[in-house]
Amino acid sequence: MSRALALDLGSKRIGVAASDAGGVLASPHGTVERSGDRGLDHRRIAELVGEEEAGVVVVGLPRSLDGSLGPAAVAIGAEVEELAAVLSVPVVTHDERFTTVTAHQQLRAAGVGGRRRRAVVDQQAAAVLLQAWLDAGRPGAPNR
């Protein structure tokens, strides 16, 4: 089983989380600030994939509450296609509904305050996403 990397794609920041080598536990890994050049951002993600020796990248798909794909999900889908063309590993999507809300709740419960919480919420949301994907049995991952 290989390590997985998760991305919470935002307009200003990309939250990053990584799994342990056994694919059991997700942890926040960092944040990539959007540069304004999507190609440059994707190359940075490719570097992270190599550094972490990830075998799959999981991207949060912001479905509507009813499960449908709204404009945000369509935009993410287009970026996922661009990422897949750059990365040497499979890119899969996973429902990210409520990940940011859950991340805020977890950070608040851990005593992380306002300004600090805003700085790490994207990577915590990526960790919530990745843990949900791991707990669901790694759907869409190769060699499951």
C-alpha positions in Angstrom: 0.0 0.0 0.0 1.4 3.4 -0.9 1.1 6.8 0.7 -1.8 9.1 -0.4 -1.8 12.8 -0.7 -5.0 14.9 -0.5 -5.7 18.3 -1.8 -8.3 20.9 -0.7 -8.3 23.1 -3.8 -9.1 26.7 -2.9 -8.9 29.9 -4.9 -6.1 31.3 -2.7 -4.6 28.3 -1.0 -4.4 24.5 -1.5 -4.5 22.5 1.7 -2.4 19.4 1.6 -2.6 16.3 3.8 -0.7 13.0 3.6 -1.4 9.5 4.8 1.0 7.3 6.7 2.8 4.6 4.6 0.2 2.0 5.7 -2.7 4.1 4.4 -4.4 4.2 7.8 -4.0 7.7 9.2 -4.2 11.1 7.5 -2.3 14.2 8.8 -2.2 17.8 7.7 0.9 18.4 5.6 0.9 22.0 4.7 -0.5 24.7 2.4 0.5 25.7 -1.1 -0.3 29.4 -1.7 -1.8 30.0 -5.1 0.7 31.8 -7.3 -1.7 33.0 -10.0 -0.1 30.5 -12.4 -2.0 27.2 -12.2 0.8 25.4 -14.0 3.3 26.5 -11.4 1.0 25.5 -8.6 0.6 22.0 -10.2 4.3 21.6 -10.6 4.7 22.3 -6.9 2.1 19.7 -6.2 4.0 17.3 -8.4 7.1 18.0 -6.3 5.2 17.2 -3.1 3.9 13.9 -4.7 7.6 13.0 -5.3 8.8 14.1 -1.9 6.1 12.1 -0.1 6.4 9.1 -2.5 2.6 9.2 -2.9 0.9 6.6 -5.1 -2.3 8.5 -5.5 -3.7 12.0 -5.1 -7.2 12.6 -3.7 -8.9 15.9 -4.5 -11.9 17.2 -2.7 -15.0 17.5 -4.9 -17.4 20.1 -3.6 -20.8 18.5 -4.2 -24.0 20.3 -3.5 -26.0 19.2 -0.4 -28.2 17.1 -2.6 -25.1 15.4 -4.1 -25.3 17.0 -7.4 -22.3 18.7 -9.2 -22.7 22.5 -9.1 -20.5 25.2 -10.7 -17.7 24.8 -8.0 -17.5 21.0 -8.6 -17.4 21.5 -12.4 -14.5 24.0 -12.0 -12.7 21.5 -9.7 -13.3 18.8 -12.2 -11.5 20.8 -14.9 -8.6 21.4 -12.6 -8.4 17.7 -11.7 -8.1 16.9 -15.4 -5.2 19.4 -15.6 -3.5 17.9 -12.5 -3.9 14.4 -13.9 -2.0 15.5 -17.0 0.9 16.8 -14.9 1.1 14.1 -12.2 2.7 10.7 -12.6 0.2 9.1 -10.2 -3.6 8.6 -10.4 -5.8 11.5 -9.3 -9.2 10.6 -7.8 -11.9 12.8 -6.4 -13.8 12.3 -3.1 -16.8 14.2 -1.7 -15.6 17.0 0.5 -19.0 18.2 1.8 -18.5 19.6 5.4 -14.7 19.1 5.5 -14.0 22.7 6.2 -16.7 22.9 8.8 -15.4 19.7 10.5 -11.8 21.1 10.3 -12.9 24.4 12.0 -14.6 22.3 14.7 -11.6 20.1 15.3 -9.2 23.1 15.5 -11.5 25.0 17.8 -11.8 21.9 20.1 -8.0 21.7 20.1 -7.8 25.3 21.3 -6.4 26.7 18.0 -7.5 30.4 17.9 -8.7 32.7 15.2 -5.7 33.8 13.2 -3.8 30.6 13.7 -6.9 28.6 12.8 -7.3 30.5 9.5 -3.7 29.7 8.6 -4.1 25.9 9.0 -7.8 25.2 8.3 -7.1 24.3 4.6 -4.6 21.6 5.5 -6.8 20.3 8.3 -9.7 20.2 5.8 -7.5 18.1 3.4 -6.7 15.8 6.3 -10.5 15.4 7.1 -11.0 14.6 3.4 -8.2 12.1 3.2 -9.2 10.3 6.4 -12.8 10.0 5.0 -11.4 8.6 1.8 -9.1 6.1 3.6 -12.0 5.1 5.9 -14.2 4.5 2.8 -11.7 1.9 1.5 -9.7 4.1 -0.9 -12.4 4.2 -3.6 -10.9 4.7 -7.1 -7.4 4.0 -6.0 -5.3 1.6 -8.0 -4.4 -1.8 -6.4 -6.9 -1.5 -3.6 
